[in-house]
Amino acid sequence: MKKYLSSCRDCGDDTCILTQVSSGPEAILLCSDCYNLKNSEEIQNEIIYNEKENS
């Protein structure tokens, strides 16, 4: 099994600029679209959690 570090882990796009989102023995790289989607989902989950906590 070959691993290509020059493509997005989620969508496989290899034509865009990638962002490293992990450190360790296996680097995880995401394209800007997948990175923004992942961060927006995490922020949305945090907002929902905080709203439930304050209610």
C-alpha positions, -999 to +999 in steps of 0.1 A: +000+000+000+015+033-011+009+065+009+011+098-008+018+128+014+011+152-014-027+148-014-055+157+010-064+128+033-102+135+031-108+142-005-076+131-022-071+165-040-034+168-050-036+201-069-041+226-040-020+239-011-022+215+018-022+222+056-006+198+081-031+191+109-011+166+129+024+160+141+038+126+148+050+097+128+022+100+102+015+135+090-021+143+081-026+168+054-058+186+044-067+209+015-080+243+024-116+233+018-115+202+040-095+221+067-121+249+068-150+224+068-134+205+097-128+236+117-162+251+111-178+218+123-157+218+154-166+254+162-203+247+155-202+218+179-185+239+206-212+266+202-240+241+205-223+225+236-219+259+253-255+269+246-268+236+261-245+241+291-258+277+297-295+266+295 
